[in-house]
Amino acid sequence: MEFDVVIVGGSFAGLSAAMQLVRGRRRVLVVDAAKPRNRFAHASHGFLGQDGRPPAMIRQTGIDQLQRYPGFELRQDEVLSAEPLDKGFSVALASGDRVTGARLILAGGVKDSLPEVAGLTERWGQSVAHCPYCHGFEMGGGPLGILLTNKVGLHQALLLPDWGPTTLFLTEGMDLDDAERARLVNRGVAVETTAVVELVGEESALSAARLADGRLTPIVGLFVQPKTSLFGTLAGDLGLELEDGPTGAFIRVDQMAQTSRPGVFAAGDAASVMHNATLASGSGVRAASGAHFSLIHAEAEGEPRLCARA
């Protein structure tokens, strides 16, 4: 067996998992396609000790620290498939290589499908974001907007006035009942029923939302709830149970991040209904603990250790 654990995905969740395992003197391979969800953001916020640092810099610092450990290996590649073996898993890579691991951790994250509004995509991760805790403070003080594409966005609409004057923009098919409108009024949220057709501002900055009737509503930041889908096909290929989340399906895991298939664990945005850097990192630690305990218990029951101590 080449590795104790193969980790699919090398952003905050995957690298946090790797750190726990290599410190446990296990042999770990991280396979990363270098397409992190946070690559559009200039800075990560709300992550203790890392506030304001670019996500790419945080990731590189993590890799530099991991490379001090003899059990760590990183490959920039993409996992195409994974097949169960009698003991462990065989993993096929886009490069044509095939590796084996006693356990798998899926930390490949999710892909975002953004609302179709002119000027929105090019501002994603800058003046358009999905998490007030990650970006609200930097946008705060000026007028903010939220584009309501599902009812979960109402929770964000109630949050946003803590960062600035807030307008809730309804999209096609969305409506509010009397109780929802009353709660928004109590929080000082204005409701706009005319559709947003374009975002206006210099380069990646945002100054206003243009409405279908030509009016401009001043905003310096817009929050949206993108639809999400799991990155890659591994969850389906391995027959993992999924749960329906407010923005898309995610992998069902137990308290130790074990999926419905023994030996496969999941972490990060792919295995959570809540998405942010701190939660992703913490879930990576939990998945690593689950995978490590699984190896230890198997060995305690008499299975031979499959990899030499790193």
C-alpha positions as CSV (number, residue, x, y, z in Angstrom):
1,M,0.0,0.0,0.0
2,E,1.6,3.3,-1.1
3,F,-0.2,5.6,1.4
4,D,-2.1,5.4,4.6
5,V,-4.4,8.1,3.4
6,V,-5.1,9.7,0.0
7,I,-6.6,13.2,0.4
8,V,-8.5,14.6,-2.6
9,G,-8.3,18.4,-2.5
10,G,-5.5,20.6,-1.2
11,S,-7.2,23.7,0.2
12,F,-7.9,24.5,3.8
13,A,-9.8,21.3,4.6
14,G,-7.5,18.9,2.8
15,L,-4.2,20.5,4.1
16,S,-5.6,20.6,7.7
17,A,-6.4,16.9,7.4
18,A,-2.9,16.2,6.1
19,M,-1.2,18.1,9.0
20,Q,-2.9,15.9,11.6
21,L,-2.0,12.7,9.8
22,V,1.6,13.4,9.0
23,R,2.1,14.4,12.6
24,G,0.8,11.0,13.5
25,R,3.6,9.6,11.3
26,R,1.3,8.4,8.6
27,R,2.1,8.5,4.9
28,V,-0.2,10.9,3.2
29,L,-0.8,12.0,-0.4
30,V,-2.7,15.2,-1.2
31,V,-3.9,15.4,-4.8
32,D,-4.9,18.9,-5.7
33,A,-6.2,20.3,-9.0
34,A,-5.2,23.8,-8.1
35,K,-8.8,25.2,-8.5
36,P,-9.8,26.2,-5.0
37,R,-13.2,27.8,-4.5
38,N,-11.6,30.8,-2.8
39,R,-9.3,31.7,-5.7
40,F,-11.4,34.7,-6.7
41,A,-11.0,36.4,-3.3
42,H,-8.0,38.8,-2.7
43,A,-8.1,38.0,1.1
44,S,-9.5,35.6,3.6
45,H,-11.2,37.1,6.6
46,G,-12.5,35.8,10.0
47,F,-9.9,33.0,10.1
48,L,-8.0,33.4,13.4
49,G,-4.4,34.2,12.8
50,Q,-4.9,34.5,9.1
51,D,-7.2,37.5,8.8
52,G,-6.6,39.6,5.7
53,R,-4.1,37.2,4.1
54,P,-4.7,36.0,0.5
55,P,-6.0,32.5,0.4
56,A,-3.2,31.4,-1.9
57,M,-0.7,32.6,0.6
58,I,-2.3,30.8,3.5
59,R,-2.4,27.6,1.4
60,Q,1.3,28.0,0.4
61,T,2.3,28.5,4.0
62,G,0.4,25.3,4.9
63,I,2.2,23.4,2.1
64,D,5.6,24.7,3.2
65,Q,4.9,23.6,6.8
66,L,3.7,20.1,5.6
67,Q,6.7,19.6,3.5
68,R,8.9,19.5,6.6
69,Y,7.3,16.1,7.5
70,P,8.6,13.0,5.8
71,G,5.2,11.4,5.4
72,F,3.8,14.2,3.2
73,E,3.5,14.2,-0.6
74,L,1.7,16.7,-2.8
75,R,0.7,16.1,-6.4
76,Q,-0.8,18.8,-8.6
77,D,-3.2,16.5,-10.5
78,E,-6.8,15.6,-10.7
79,V,-8.5,12.4,-9.4
80,L,-10.6,10.8,-12.1
81,S,-11.9,7.8,-10.1
82,A,-11.5,5.6,-7.0
83,E,-12.2,1.9,-6.7
84,P,-12.4,-0.2,-3.6
85,L,-9.8,-2.9,-3.1
86,D,-9.9,-5.8,-0.6
87,K,-8.1,-3.4,1.7
88,G,-8.1,0.3,0.7
89,F,-8.7,2.1,-2.5
90,S,-7.1,2.4,-6.0
91,V,-7.1,6.0,-7.2
92,A,-6.7,6.9,-10.9
93,L,-5.2,10.3,-11.7
94,A,-5.6,12.5,-14.8
95,S,-1.8,12.2,-15.4
96,G,-2.3,8.5,-16.0
97,D,-0.8,7.5,-12.7
98,R,-2.6,5.2,-10.2
99,V,-2.0,5.3,-6.5
100,T,-3.4,3.3,-3.6
101,G,-4.5,4.4,-0.1
102,A,-5.8,2.5,2.9
103,R,-8.2,5.4,3.5
104,L,-9.7,8.3,1.4
105,I,-10.6,11.8,2.5
106,L,-12.7,13.8,0.0
107,A,-12.0,17.5,0.4
108,G,-12.4,18.6,-3.1
109,G,-15.0,21.3,-2.3
110,V,-17.8,22.5,-4.5
111,K,-18.3,24.6,-7.7
112,D,-20.5,27.7,-7.7
113,S,-23.2,28.5,-10.3
114,L,-23.8,32.2,-10.1
115,P,-27.1,34.1,-10.8
116,E,-27.3,35.4,-14.3
117,V,-27.0,39.1,-13.8
118,A,-24.8,41.3,-16.1
119,G,-21.6,42.4,-14.3
120,L,-21.9,39.8,-11.5
121,T,-19.4,37.1,-12.5
122,E,-16.5,39.5,-12.9
123,R,-17.1,40.9,-9.4
124,W,-17.4,37.5,-7.7
125,G,-15.1,37.3,-4.7
126,Q,-14.5,41.0,-4.7
127,S,-17.6,43.2,-4.3
128,V,-20.0,40.3,-4.8
129,A,-19.7,37.5,-2.2
130,H,-21.7,34.8,-0.4
131,C,-20.6,35.1,3.3
132,P,-21.1,38.3,5.4
133,Y,-18.7,37.0,8.0
134,C,-16.0,36.6,5.4
135,H,-16.5,39.9,3.5
136,G,-19.1,42.0,5.3
137,F,-16.7,44.1,7.4
138,E,-14.7,45.2,4.4
139,M,-17.9,46.2,2.5
140,G,-19.6,47.6,5.6
141,G,-20.5,51.2,6.2
142,G,-21.9,51.7,2.7
143,P,-25.2,50.4,1.3
144,L,-25.4,46.7,0.8
145,G,-27.6,44.4,-1.2
146,I,-28.7,40.8,-1.2
147,L,-30.1,39.0,-4.2
148,L,-32.7,36.6,-2.9
149,T,-32.6,33.4,-4.9
150,N,-33.9,31.1,-2.1
151,K,-35.5,31.5,1.2
152,V,-32.3,30.7,3.1
153,G,-31.1,34.1,1.9
154,L,-33.6,35.7,4.3
155,H,-31.3,34.7,7.1
156,Q,-28.5,36.7,5.5
157,A,-30.8,39.6,4.8
158,L,-31.5,39.8,8.6
159,L,-27.8,39.7,9.3
160,L,-26.6,42.3,6.9
161,P,-27.9,45.5,8.6
162,D,-25.2,44.9,11.2
163,W,-22.7,45.8,8.4
164,G,-24.6,48.5,6.6
165,P,-28.0,49.8,5.2
166,T,-29.4,46.8,3.4
167,T,-31.7,46.3,0.4
168,L,-33.2,42.9,-0.4
169,F,-33.7,42.3,-4.2
170,L,-36.2,39.7,-5.1
171,T,-35.6,37.4,-8.1
172,E,-38.2,35.8,-10.4
173,G,-40.4,33.4,-8.5
174,M,-39.5,34.7,-5.0
175,D,-42.0,36.3,-2.8
176,L,-42.4,37.2,0.9
177,D,-45.2,36.5,3.3
178,D,-46.4,39.0,5.8
179,A,-44.4,37.6,8.7
180,E,-41.2,37.6,6.6
181,R,-41.8,41.2,5.5
182,A,-42.4,42.3,9.1
183,R,-39.1,40.7,10.3
184,L,-37.2,42.5,7.5
185,V,-38.9,45.9,8.4
186,N,-38.0,45.4,12.1
187,R,-34.3,45.0,11.0
188,G,-34.5,48.0,8.7
189,V,-34.2,46.1,5.5
190,A,-35.7,47.7,2.3
191,V,-37.4,45.3,-0.1
192,E,-37.1,45.8,-3.9
193,T,-39.4,43.8,-6.1
194,T,-38.1,45.0,-9.5
195,A,-35.5,42.7,-10.9
196,V,-31.8,43.5,-10.9
197,V,-30.5,43.4,-14.5
198,E,-27.0,44.8,-14.2
199,L,-24.3,45.6,-11.6
200,V,-22.6,49.0,-12.1
201,G,-19.1,50.2,-11.0
202,E,-15.5,50.7,-11.9
203,E,-13.7,47.4,-12.7
204,S,-14.4,45.0,-9.8
205,A,-15.9,47.7,-7.5
206,L,-19.6,48.1,-7.2
207,S,-21.6,51.4,-7.0
208,A,-25.1,50.4,-7.9
209,A,-27.6,47.8,-9.0
210,R,-29.5,48.7,-12.2
211,L,-33.1,47.6,-12.1
212,A,-35.3,46.5,-15.0
213,D,-37.1,49.8,-15.0
214,G,-33.8,51.7,-15.3
215,R,-33.5,52.9,-11.7
216,L,-30.2,52.7,-10.0
217,T,-30.0,51.5,-6.3
218,P,-26.7,52.5,-4.7
219,I,-24.8,49.5,-3.2
220,V,-21.1,48.9,-2.5
221,G,-21.5,45.2,-1.9
222,L,-23.9,42.5,-3.0
223,F,-24.4,39.1,-1.4
224,V,-25.8,36.1,-3.3
225,Q,-26.4,32.4,-2.6
226,P,-24.9,30.5,-5.6
227,K,-26.1,27.1,-6.5
228,T,-23.4,24.6,-5.6
229,S,-22.4,21.2,-7.0
230,L,-19.8,18.7,-5.8
231,F,-16.4,19.0,-7.5
232,G,-15.7,15.8,-9.5
233,T,-17.7,12.6,-9.6
234,L,-16.1,10.6,-6.8
235,A,-19.1,10.8,-4.4
236,G,-21.3,9.3,-7.1
237,D,-18.8,6.8,-8.2
238,L,-18.3,5.5,-4.7
239,G,-22.1,5.4,-4.1
240,L,-21.9,7.9,-1.1
241,E,-25.1,9.1,0.5
242,L,-25.9,12.8,0.0
243,E,-28.0,15.3,1.8
244,D,-30.0,18.1,0.2
245,G,-28.7,21.5,1.3
246,P,-30.1,25.0,0.6
247,T,-27.7,25.6,-2.3
248,G,-27.1,22.0,-3.4
249,A,-26.3,18.5,-2.3
250,F,-23.4,17.7,0.1
251,I,-21.9,14.4,1.3
252,R,-23.5,12.9,4.4
253,V,-21.0,12.3,7.2
254,D,-21.2,11.2,10.8
255,Q,-19.5,12.8,13.8
256,M,-16.1,11.5,12.8
257,A,-16.6,12.6,9.1
258,Q,-17.1,9.0,8.0
259,T,-19.2,8.8,4.9
260,S,-21.7,6.0,4.1
261,R,-18.8,3.9,2.7
262,P,-16.4,2.5,5.2
263,G,-12.9,3.9,4.8
264,V,-14.0,7.1,3.0
265,F,-14.2,10.3,4.9
266,A,-15.2,13.8,3.7
267,A,-14.4,17.4,4.8
268,G,-14.8,21.0,3.8
269,D,-17.6,22.5,1.8
270,A,-18.3,19.2,0.1
271,A,-19.5,17.8,3.4
272,S,-21.2,20.7,5.1
273,V,-24.2,22.9,4.8
274,M,-22.2,25.9,6.1
275,H,-19.2,27.2,4.2
276,N,-16.3,29.2,5.4
277,A,-12.5,28.9,5.9
278,T,-12.4,28.2,9.6
279,L,-15.2,25.6,9.4
280,A,-13.4,23.9,6.4
281,S,-10.1,23.7,8.3
282,G,-11.8,22.3,11.4
283,S,-13.7,19.7,9.4
284,G,-10.4,18.6,7.9
285,V,-9.0,18.0,11.4
286,R,-12.1,15.9,12.2
287,A,-11.8,13.9,9.0
288,A,-8.1,13.2,9.7
289,S,-9.0,12.0,13.3
290,G,-11.7,9.8,11.9
291,A,-9.4,8.3,9.3
292,H,-6.6,7.8,11.8
293,F,-8.8,6.2,14.4
294,S,-10.1,3.9,11.6
295,L,-6.6,2.7,10.8
296,I,-5.7,2.3,14.5
297,H,-8.8,0.2,15.2
298,A,-8.2,-2.0,12.2
299,E,-4.6,-2.6,13.3
300,A,-5.7,-3.3,16.8
301,E,-8.0,-6.0,15.5
302,G,-5.1,-7.8,13.9
303,E,-4.8,-6.2,10.4
304,P,-1.2,-5.5,9.5
305,R,-0.1,-1.9,9.2
306,L,-0.2,-1.3,5.4
307,C,2.5,1.5,5.3
308,A,5.8,1.8,7.0
309,R,6.0,4.5,9.7
310,A,6.8,7.8,8.1
